[in-house]
Amino acid sequence: MTDNFNDDDAFASAGLRLTVDLGALVENWRDLARRSGKARTSAVVKADAYGLGIEDVGETLYGAGARDFFVATADEGATLRLYAPEARIFVLSGIWPGMERRFFENDLVPVIASEEQLTFWMSVLSDYGDYPCALQVDTGFNRLGLPMDDAMALADDVSRPASFAPVLVMSHLACGDDPSNAMNRQQLEAFRKVSAAFEGIEASLANSAGIFLGADYHFDLTRPGIATYGGEAVPGVANPMRSVATAEARIIQTRSVKSGETVGYGRALQLTRDSRLAIVSAGYADGYMRSQSSAGVPLRQTGIPGGHGFIAGHKVPVAGRITMDLTIFDVTDLPENLVRAGDYVELFGSNISVDEAARAAGTIGYEMLSSMGLRHERRYISEEAEE
Ligand SMILES: *Cc1c(COP(=O)(O)O)cnc(C)c1O
């Protein structure tokens, strides 16, 4: 009996689906590696590889030659280890009491970023012996990192134990996405001092945007995240990266609505013409943010237009408020036979960039990608498979 059910293709029938082009991912990473010049290029795969899946993304970039990875948590590191056996995996949130075993068993390198962590790390070393670590130094971001003075003192501290063996000294740019900002030069000068003090230890400053700031910023290792995933590293200039992720939601039903009627919660949208609406199965619980509703949300009072989908060669606007699991698109301008229940609307991808979608929601591609990573059916393709 169950043999008769044709239900094994979850992707083909999914309400919300995400396609990840691993060929484009590799091409982007190689492009960034070229732009990194003499520096080695790592891969930042925190937050489940920006929502695209740390297993497949990690394995693919490892296959492409990446040997240094950055994750946010030890759990992410333990997962990645299965797919990147020989890689160095740096854990950006550092190490805390009780995590030693997870670090050692999975060969994870903690990024030490505060005096408290440094003190704890020294005690770990005296109990367990030699183990590599990375040092993060704050050069002005004021997020994570040892203060400059403490880092310089540590570099000169002849009494530090011989088992203390940092393999990387790093810092993070606050304004890398704004090439004209004077902060970039200030952080560069500060980081030059620190990296010189830790002579012989590899240094890393540049995220995606930092790579585009030029060779001065590359040091020994670059740390691209968003650009690898096709997102915009530097707003306001043409994005040279290939699109990697495509999110599509299925039309559950279409309906005809008379001019003068209203749409959705709060009657936020009143139609001024006879209209056709497509109701799709993605909403804010899927990461398709409510702030990109067409009306009835605070962001619409600022002049930023609401979100759009893409179907059958046309952009179609969101109609009314986005709800938890559903979004309504106005498809009145499309011929009726082009939009039917069961068809898919692109939420972002090669027709509507993830950054364009994010702008309509008042946010950035990073948040759109990592939010949409929460609930969807995912498929991986490579260029070979597509042709
Ligand atoms: C997230 C992160 C990166 C990657 O940044 P992108 O802007 O996505 O390239 C690099 N370094 C650190 C410390 C990060 O937290």
The ligand as a Gaussian input file, in Angstrom:
#p B3LYP/6-31G(d) Opt

LIG

0 1
 C       32.177000      36.357000      10.923000
 C       33.625000      36.690000      10.996000
 C       34.397000      36.757000       9.837000
 C       33.804000      36.666000       8.443000
 O       33.233000      37.926000       8.138000
 P       32.552000      38.230000       6.724000
 O       32.217000      39.669000       6.818000
 O       31.350000      37.357000       6.649000
 O       33.535000      37.913000       5.670000
 C       35.768000      36.951000       9.989000
 N       36.326000      37.104000      11.209000
 C       35.600000      37.065000      12.344000
 C       36.277000      37.241000      13.652000
 C       34.225000      36.881000      12.286000
 O       33.501000      36.864000      13.416000

